[in-house]
Amino acid sequence: MIRKMLDRIVPFIFLGMALVALVAGFVLFSYLLIFGALVGFVLFVILRIKEKFFPDKNKTTQYHEPTRTGRIIEHDDKK
């Protein structure tokens, strides 16, 4: 009698344990994402402060291509 009842309840116990492990995994993953976002934000702020107070000496200015001058030769190419 007890063995029969135990055989019926064991799958539900394992299902409950798997569900708890799944929820705990999601919670752990969300904490990992939050921690990663915080570390990324701190690194971003540090980089911005560094760029503001210590600008790069070798930083090149934006290159604007000069207006092209020259002549256009038109021709009729018959093949």
Residue pairs with C-beta under 8 A, 6 or more apart in sequence:
none
